[in-house]
């Protein structure tokens, strides 16, 4: 029953339409109003001029009352036609005119037009002529302008009934006239309803397309989960803001917001709760920075372009909300900021700078917010320089091996060397490994460095052979990524060794304890292959991580290099002594030789000799040096080879 009522309401047009459909019908009627009013204005001007011309030339003699009645009708309809034209044009141009005004103008025009049509048609009917004026005005008013069907029904029915009785009172209507008028009523009603329904269908189609476009447009510029802007919109819109001369860019700041440990929270409580948390963070950002441009750049990272007003205070409020979440996973908030003075500064680089500032305090628990400064600027440029020039540095020989002596505890003679990379950068001078190695590892380029260093070391050993020097084993450090990124690291090491006629006992392979923290099948099999091929495998930096004891039972090592941190505060911290002795004894008990790094004092050296540590390395015996400097030390007698 309700469905039938709904269909009848739709047919008669008594339902409530959406604002878009109402506006669409309004504009459609305004467009039709221009056509209709233009025709009516033209006809009425022609009729007025015709009456005046006939009156002056006396071609047709009319009574004064006839002329007055007709001229009043023509002028009134002309005035309403002009009103309708002016209104319709202004409406099409986007003028803000009330809906009621439009309805009043169209209704007035329709009523006068229908009355005019009935009056002229009545005069024609009385003379036995066709009632075309009534028919024409009905078509004009009911079909060109889209009235709701219920309105068309009442207007048309009233007009036909009134017209019939007025005409019948003058000249009794025949049966044929009654049938014709009834047929006209049906035809006009169907035409009026059809015209309105057609306009309504188009209005709803346009609304559907508009809604679809709005959804697509929204999706193209917003993040579906948080409804914040996405990166594309952010990157496109920020330059527009910066280009506005009224915007004081010195008062603006880019903020890179990182929610710490969110992945752990997501994994612990599931995506649904994780999504709710992210939406709450998005809400907090909008609440604290209501005028900012905010976007989500990844799962738990956001970027803002905001006013630089009370930023630390606002971020602390957001951090409090993050910390207040009941969770077994301890989350936090880190934010980096960047301020630009250049209106044309690239948005991507500004975001990166804010990101670098955020990374700068990732390990500082107490800090929440850090603004990009000169220190970070230098680090960023060095970082970019390293990534952009690693190939050039290898090709042109800017990266070279430095050698640090390894001495025997028993007699102080040099028993080996460790090869360490040094980068002589034309722009920055010598870059230390602590700067460029972590960056190359992060971007998975470390294998290029280590492969180059292996080539240089083998070439230097070959040159030493040519000079008749004693064999001095050289140890090479390999990263965990070397084992993963090289197709067959063992084969590459062997190939390079053979290329320069270097024996297996002259090339030692060092693997850091941290590299063994993750169980890697490739790493394990490659180390086994190298060991079986005759290469010594050294465990580097033992004690620097948490996996030291477990790796001893999983891998076979020839040498344990005890991390240099054990010798810090050697003289004042007596706990170091028994710990070092235990490590040395344990290594010997599992068949490993021992070497201690970071030896800087004679006291430490004597103690290591006393507890049975077989080899030592540190500034006490020499800093890393070039091959030429090492040869000079040999020639001077400072170093004696075993």
Steps between C-alpha positions, in 0.01 A plus 500: 500500500778738593673418172187590301457825692862582429455438127192723487686771688783472249259515204319812622820665616395554862824352638783708642799535271864535598655848492699401190190378310305811607782721375529302175124540432527868588782551248318295237191718542718811481641376169149423370385837633749674270362319195135550600529864602695585184223354281223668702677838499544477125134402445364769730713774346381387158135498616530847659660645189237326284211654699659844484568468128145385420355776715707771328443372146137412580544171318294333773240694693486393865308644788678696766417237762646224278821696451531578872430141608748352251769759557479452877530123453794534261685748720438301820625181338795690352596638843478156661699355208775757558498422875529130425784564253697720739455256788596199284815667365617608844428155641705338225783742577505378860330794667371419849122536463261329739309197384174670601571792263543262207180312585306828530623631162431172318159458666396858419613454141315167476172632642498811282609297199224242548243776559619678187482178300148426623384857429629507139381144437154590640473785250604264219254233619217754503575573135509128424879490456764266647611550861872486413611773739381301803670189363824683426522669838429167673787336314732792573423519872451135592768336282786746473497572873522190716215503751446218743232267354253584780534872416460436127189291573326772703604786270400317183177358643393838639587675173311245286190501724486881520561532126227243423232669709587848377488388136185290558322801646564691178452223245375164626777242452433206273582141594801514266628813678466326837691194372771717343546703819518182711752349257704819516494483881632143500767575239618815676511330841704211358735742324544712813565196721738354241699825475531524876598136541764541230650798681483311830677196351779719365525680833539172687750367248706816534474474878624140490790601275574799721501279810722245326737774392497644851589158644775448244631850557494446874680169466753658265598751766422334834612199697214251515555398863566830676335735245807719520654621175728260316858570394412595142256771606735622773793529261289684242325736740791613717670689210172686442499613865866600487442697179241719674678824593253554785631188675789571739719195438725587794204405719446166327658164578505151348448228762582132455312296761605142576301279739759271653445124537163508321589186303532312828163635613343400169647153520391455862142629475412460131431734211154603614621648827808633325281683250290648778816623668624663179166673452521633854849635431373665182219657705748626759717657230199680350388610845837647599582638152157596362638731228783271390531301182536141624573180311576139583819381329505139624342274759604695809662810357342838430618828351361845583549847354393710794529832678807511722306590814536299822613197300685323786203553733253360247722201427529420871119484520494254209781300660301476824209350306734248337649402836155476658396214271464185707741260340773251578698668222663824613441753224642848470518805275792653314465812288746678275449854376632701208457870417570639154577856393453430131147513352614273217664242725408145383239343726656153476833628629329694779324179610830310484669765713225476763542121483875529561431720802261232628763226451750715689311442827373146442731361771447788741210396724462838668468703179178526304570783256814610318536775242728449200830684560847545353629177652226297333552700181864390489410137577231498230732639236774256594247218486386605154858544389585145610206348314558706186878449482565144618543377141730788412703450818558134417576568135749780570664337801379750762422206728815322611593242766676612816678233698509467880759261645411193701786398730585183686469527877802280551763700310332819371568411136245579228306183426236652275314807380138606494387683184277800574337720236581870477328736258705799384213717373599804288224706662525394866849359541533164672169339592509250783339154477259582783341755268472329163473129588161525683362704208621249241352218709167681530477538123640151437809628319757369748591203278645744244736640764602162639556353153721799410694476826564128443636580153731769642629273779576213264683742270703638793592148612615420146720813502648393834583163343676676215713694751601180677331584829388237746145382487272705724141371530239771444152477644200636308171602659186372330149626568199276534369663181807381309388143555145583388566732205793318339391204293786286638729685741727200553557471125571874471757492780668200345498656153656825621767309698598291200506805273787647704662168598421544868489193725208416728705555815571860396132597484291480816122546515352705786128484579353722774296350778204725406496352149425161656207626708249382238501139393600509132530178303707673232742650752541167679563301182739761355709513818516121503610498136775757567621306801513176307694680222781584744413855611514594865172643634526761775218608730523878524378725784416215737300631796358802321159336462275253677553193285866431577466171684237355267707558185794311648306177487351562155810606305863390476746785558878500505540828684293700749555878487393638836319831466701811591229618746628245754820703541327831572585620852729197530699641789206624708248225438629181657202298381652505153791277604309184596257548211782515246671199653175301484448591136855399405474171690162424343633570149798274553277228640302486173811505285515869405797736506447842658572857397403807700426833332539851639829449686631847587710455814791281593314397814216354293745330265688335784177375654382350171834320461470376855153345451604332177345726236718415199465814286441868557397799293466869587654845500777377729641316199389735226207672339364397159746610228559484128705215356789739433497621860502138618799420282682803640435374853647162403804662342548720807505195723193590702311197372649157476309238301463155648 
